[in-house]
Every structure is written in structure tokens, then in C-alpha cells.
Amino acid sequence: MEQILASGSYSLTTLRAGIIIGSGSASFEIIRDLVEKLPVMIAPRWLNTRSQPIAIRNVIEFLSGVLLNEKTYNLSYDIGGPDILTYKQMLLGFASVRGLKRMIGIVPVMTPKLSSYWLYFITSTSYSLAQNLVDSMKIEVICKENNLQELLGMVPMSYEDAIREAFTITEEDQVPSSWKDALTSSVLTDGISKHISVPVHGCFVDYRKTRIDDGEKVMHKLWSIGGTNGWYYGEWLWGIRGLSINFSAG
């Protein structure tokens, strides 16, 4: 794409970024899904690959800074934040910001296909996107030195600060879309309102309501659930959930 754009009769400035930290970034949302859902991860070896993540705010600042800036015409720049981290460090850094305890083990035998399925089943990504992400995550993305930050007078924020800002914006519902919006032509079958809300902390909430006639009897039944009485459905699943919560809290 860069070569096609460069073939035109105009001045072109190219900015190259690795992982962008912010709502709407596929890589960021996958990191969020993994950390929020899994107290313990058995992960592929590409988690040892290094990258230089950058906050979405800084990406926009770089784009604005080079716009109509003659000093950047016909030049290419790598842009990134101040931290060079492995994907494992990024996952653990995310967990630290969220106040979560996470353990990550890395196995050398997981093939790219298995890695793609691992992302597909655990996160909200599509399989085709998971394949592309796995292919890209095997390659180190570290910025080559350049003078763009000095030229624009910018100081990019740290990885953990970028995460904090991303959650602040998401929780305030200032971001009406994510990468999952662009799926297929049938994406609006269930109505657009289903897709404009922003999930917080990688979770979906299911609300249901029904009319009751005897509130006291219902409350007695509710307070009797669990413990020695057990659960109405999937008791072994509730047991696993209890172990996960205890592990996270510990």
C-alpha cells in the first residue's frame, strides 16, 4: 500500500506503528480479552516477541504533526512509545494496571494454526484476523531511530499510562466503535444498537426480568443457592468459577 501511495505525484509522509493501545485496536482488545478472562495462560512462544506499543492519542498527535509539515515530506518514520516490551510483559502490564494477578506459561510446541485457534476461542476475534495477528506477532516491531519526536516536540506516554487512558475513555463511553464493528454485510441484522455500546473490561452483561407474586419465597430460594444445596444448573462449572475467583483474589 505504501508503494502504491508513493507512486503518486505528491509529497507523502509515512508513519509506521506496531501495537496501538486504545479502544478500537484489535491487538489491544485481544490483550484485554486474554487478561480479563484467564487467571492462568498457557501461551505460544511468540509471547516472547518484542514490540514497541504506542498510545492511540500519540498516533493522532503524530498524524496531526506531520500534516502539511514540509520538513516531513517524502520521508518515512517508525512511531512508538518509550517502552520496548514482549507480548508477555504487555499482558502482565495490563494485569498490573487492572489490579489482577495473572500467571503465564509459554510452550514451544504450539503451531501458528493452534495459536490462531487459541486466540479465536478465547477472545472475540475472528479466525481470519487471529491468523493475521499470529503471523505479525512472530516478528519484532521496534522503531528505527529518527528525529520525528524532536521535530514535533512530542513525548509519547508509557504503555501503562496508555492503558489507563484507554479505560478512562471506554468507561466514559466516549468511543462508539471497535474493530469488531466491521464484520460482514449482515452485521446490522440484529439492529445497530447492539453494536454501538462499548464493552467495559472485556465483559458482556445479560439483564433479564420477570414478574413475581411472592417476593419472600423467591428471596428464600435465592439465598439458598450454592453451598450444600448446590446450583440449579452446571454445578461443576460454578465450582471452576469459584476456584478462578479465589485464585485471582489470592
C-alpha positions in Angstrom: 0.0 0.0 0.0 2.8 2.4 0.9 4.5 1.8 -2.5 1.2 2.4 -4.3 0.7 5.7 -2.5 4.3 6.7 -3.1 3.9 6.4 -6.8 1.6 9.5 -7.0 2.8 12.9 -8.0 2.6 14.5 -4.5 4.5 14.6 -1.2 4.0 11.6 1.0 4.8 11.1 4.7 4.7 7.6 6.0 4.2 6.6 9.7 4.6 3.0 10.7 3.3 1.8 14.1 3.2 -1.6 15.8 0.6 -2.2 18.5 -1.7 0.7 19.1 -3.1 0.9 22.6 -6.7 2.1 22.7 -10.3 1.0 22.2 -10.8 0.0 18.6 -7.3 -1.6 18.2 -7.6 -5.3 17.5 -4.3 -6.1 19.3 -5.3 -4.1 22.4 -8.8 -5.6 22.6 -7.2 -9.1 22.3 -4.8 -8.3 25.2 -7.8 -7.1 27.2 -9.8 -10.2 26.5 -6.9 -12.6 27.5 -6.1 -10.8 30.7 -9.7 -10.3 31.8 -10.8 -13.9 31.1 -7.8 -16.0 32.0 -6.1 -16.1 35.5 -3.6 -18.7 34.1 -2.5 -18.8 30.5 -0.6 -21.5 28.6 0.6 -19.4 25.7 2.5 -19.8 22.4 6.2 -18.8 22.3 5.5 -15.7 20.2 4.7 -14.1 23.6 8.4 -13.6 23.9 8.5 -11.4 20.8 9.3 -7.7 21.5 7.2 -4.8 20.3 7.0 -1.0 20.9 3.4 -0.2 21.7 2.1 3.3 21.3 -1.0 5.1 22.7 -3.7 6.0 20.2 -3.6 9.6 21.4 0.1 9.8 20.4 -0.6 8.2 17.0 -3.2 11.0 16.3 -0.7 13.6 17.6 2.0 12.3 15.2 -0.5 12.3 12.3 -1.6 15.9 13.1 2.0 16.9 13.5 3.2 15.8 10.0 0.1 17.1 8.2 1.2 19.8 5.8 4.6 19.8 7.5 7.2 20.3 4.7 10.0 19.0 6.9 8.4 15.5 6.8 7.6 15.4 3.1 8.7 12.2 1.3 10.0 10.7 4.5 9.1 7.5 6.4 9.1 7.3 10.2 8.6 4.5 12.7 6.5 5.7 15.7 6.2 4.0 19.1 6.1 4.7 22.8 9.0 4.7 25.2 8.7 1.1 26.3 10.0 -1.9 24.4 8.1 -5.0 25.7 7.4 -8.6 24.9 3.8 -9.6 24.5 4.1 -11.4 27.8 5.2 -8.2 29.5 2.3 -6.3 27.9 -0.2 -8.8 29.2 1.3 -8.7 32.7 1.5 -4.9 32.5 -2.2 -4.7 31.6 -3.0 -7.0 34.6 -1.0 -4.7 36.8 -2.9 -1.7 35.8 -6.2 -3.6 36.4 -5.0 -4.9 39.8 -5.2 -8.5 38.6 -2.9 -11.4 39.4 -2.1 -13.4 36.3 0.3 -16.3 35.6 1.6 -17.0 32.1 3.4 -20.2 31.0 4.9 -20.4 27.5 5.1 -23.6 25.5 7.3 -24.0 22.4 5.2 -26.6 20.6 2.1 -24.5 19.7 1.9 -24.2 15.9 0.7 -21.0 14.2 -2.6 -22.8 13.4 -3.1 -23.8 17.1 -2.1 -20.3 18.1 -4.8 -18.9 15.8 -7.4 -21.2 17.3 -6.3 -20.3 20.8 -7.0 -16.6 20.1 -10.2 -17.4 18.2 -11.8 -19.5 21.0 -10.6 -17.3 23.9 -11.0 -13.8 22.5 -13.7 -12.0 20.4 -11.6 -12.0 17.3 -12.5 -13.8 14.0 -10.3 -16.7 12.9 -9.0 -14.9 9.8 -8.0 -11.9 11.9 -6.4 -14.3 14.5 -4.3 -15.8 11.7 -3.0 -12.5 10.5 -2.3 -11.3 14.1 -0.3 -14.5 14.9 1.7 -14.1 11.7 2.5 -10.5 12.7 3.3 -11.3 16.3 6.1 -13.6 15.4 8.1 -10.5 14.0 9.7 -8.0 16.3 8.4 -4.4 15.7 10.9 -2.0 17.2 11.2 1.6 15.9 14.3 2.7 14.0 15.8 5.8 15.3 14.5 9.1 13.8 14.1 12.7 14.8 10.3 13.0 14.5 9.6 13.3 18.2 12.1 16.2 18.5 10.8 17.8 15.3 7.3 17.8 16.6 8.2 18.4 20.3 6.4 15.2 21.5 6.9 12.9 24.4 4.9 9.7 23.9 3.2 8.3 27.1 4.2 5.0 28.7 2.5 1.7 28.0 0.7 1.6 31.4 -0.4 5.2 31.1 -1.8 4.4 27.6 -3.8 1.6 29.2 -5.2 3.8 31.9 -6.2 6.4 29.4 -7.9 3.8 27.2 -10.0 2.5 30.1 -10.9 6.0 31.1 -12.2 6.8 27.7 -14.0 3.5 27.3 -15.7 3.8 30.7 -16.9 7.3 29.9 -18.4 5.8 26.7 -16.6 8.3 24.5 -15.7 5.6 21.9 -18.7 4.4 19.9 -17.0 1.7 17.9 -14.4 -1.1 17.9 -12.7 -3.2 15.3 -15.5 -5.8 15.6 -18.0 -3.4 14.0 -16.6 -4.1 10.5 -17.7 -7.8 10.1 -20.0 -8.6 7.2 -22.9 -7.1 5.4 -25.2 -8.9 7.9 -23.7 -7.1 10.9 -26.9 -5.0 11.4 -29.3 -7.9 11.2 -30.0 -7.7 15.0 -30.1 -3.9 15.0 -27.4 -1.2 15.2 -28.0 -0.6 18.9 -26.4 -4.0 19.7 -23.1 -2.8 18.2 -22.6 0.8 19.4 -22.2 0.1 23.1 -18.6 -0.3 24.3 -17.8 -3.3 26.4 -16.1 -2.4 29.7 -13.2 -4.7 30.9 -14.0 -7.3 28.2 -17.3 -8.3 29.7 -20.9 -8.5 28.5 -23.8 -8.1 30.9 -27.1 -10.1 30.4 -30.2 -8.4 32.0 -33.4 -10.5 32.4 -36.6 -9.7 34.4 -39.8 -11.5 35.3 -42.9 -10.7 37.4 -43.1 -12.4 40.8 -46.0 -12.8 43.2 -44.3 -13.9 46.4 -41.2 -11.9 47.0 -40.3 -13.5 50.3 -40.4 -17.1 48.8 -38.3 -16.0 45.9 -35.7 -14.4 48.1 -35.5 -17.5 50.3 -34.8 -19.6 47.1 -32.1 -17.1 46.0 -30.3 -17.1 49.3 -30.4 -20.9 49.4 -28.4 -21.3 46.1 -24.9 -22.7 46.4 -23.1 -24.2 49.3 -24.5 -27.6 50.4 -27.7 -27.0 48.3 -25.8 -26.7 45.1 -26.8 -25.0 41.9 -29.7 -25.4 39.6 -27.5 -26.0 36.5 -23.9 -26.7 35.7 -22.7 -27.2 39.3 -19.2 -28.3 38.1 -18.9 -25.0 36.1 -19.7 -23.0 39.2 -17.0 -24.9 41.0 -14.5 -24.0 38.4 -15.6 -20.3 38.5 -15.2 -20.3 42.3 -11.6 -21.7 42.0 -10.8 -19.0 39.4 -12.2 -16.2 41.6 -10.2 -17.5 44.6 -7.1 -17.7 42.6 -7.5 -14.2 41.2 -8.2 -12.8 44.7 -5.3 -14.6 46.2 
